[in-house]
C-alpha cells in the first residue's frame, strides 16, 4: 500500500477519534502515532524535534548553535510523547 494512502487512513482515523472524544461520553486517550517504520522524519539530536530530511540539514546546525533553547513543557497527565515548546 502506498505511503500516502496509509497517511490518509491515519488522518481519517484521527478525525474519527476526535469526533468521538468531542461528544459526551466519548472515548478519551492519546492520539495514535505514526508507526516508526513509516516515519521518515529525521530527529534533531539537540531539541528532539523531527523534520523532513532536507529541512533537518538546515535545522540541526542552527539548533546546535542556539544558546537559549526552550525546555520541553510536559503537560500534567504524564504523556511524555506529547511535548510543547514554549
Order of alpha helices (4+ residues) and beta strands (2+ residues): alpha-beta-beta-alpha-beta-beta
